[in-house]
Amino acid sequence: MTGQLTLYGARGGGSAIIEALFALAGIEYQVRYFSWEDLPDSELLAINPQGEIPALRLENGEILTETAAIALWIGDHFPESGLVPPAGDPCRNRFLHRLIWLVAAVYPTFTFSDHPRRFIPGDDGAQALYESTERRRQQLWRQFEAELDAPWACGEEMTAVDVFIAVMSCWRPRRAWFAQECPKLFAIARQVDKLTPLHRVWRDNELAGEAGI
Ligand SMILES: N[C@@H](CCC(=O)N[C@@H](CS)C(=O)NCC(=O)O)C(=O)O
């Protein structure tokens, strides 16, 4: 594929997952970073009415949002990247399950705890929602940890799900917690950190310190 892809993101956020997948797949793109303080920015709202990053402008002008949708798009258009097991692959079902689970179960805990006042009035309610969603996320990661039975999240080969883990484990409760509480997920993240094409992405996204590279 030729032409320019434009990724709308914010440093260290969900767009870092997409940048990492692009880097591993050798996909060229340009990135427009919004500052976290400006979100939801009016320019972003015009692109994604939900005001969330990542959003991807395809070369035909179409806008694709949602990390999982963009990951699957990469699988469709860059199958040789090996990031998305194709239909019929023995890891395909596990991949689909984990990809959707990450965005449907884990990611929303950030939606609630990053912006609790969007969902509940009053400082006490917001604090309670923050704390309960932070606890819930830790439970979910522990559940995932208990189910891991292979070197990578979906089996013997690395997939996009491992890249999600590497970035999302830099978010609360952060890497030091994973090292202690979820050593298998931590080990996956560390394996991903070692991939040279990601070092620029980690630096651009201010994740290099958290990832220890
Ligand atoms: N389900 C979405 C979640 C995206 C999301 O929550 N993005 C966060 C940053 S990591 C965001 O844009 N937050 C800003 C806001 O909600 O104002 C996805 O998977 O892409």
The ligand as an ORCA input file, in Angstrom:
! r2SCAN-3c Opt
* xyz 0 1
  N     -12.110      1.856     22.877
  C     -11.150      2.845     22.482
  C     -10.640      3.584     23.719
  C      -9.776      4.777     23.365
  C      -9.462      5.639     24.577
  O     -10.055      5.480     25.639
  N      -8.536      6.562     24.398
  C      -8.166      7.455     25.477
  C      -6.659      7.602     25.571
  S      -5.773      6.097     25.795
  C      -8.680      8.852     25.197
  O      -8.756      9.259     24.064
  N      -8.970      9.610     26.251
  C      -9.323     10.990     26.142
  C     -10.725     11.263     26.578
  O     -11.515     10.333     26.788
  O     -11.024     12.459     26.706
  C     -10.012      2.189     21.688
  O      -9.787      0.981     21.895
  O      -9.391      2.859     20.854
*
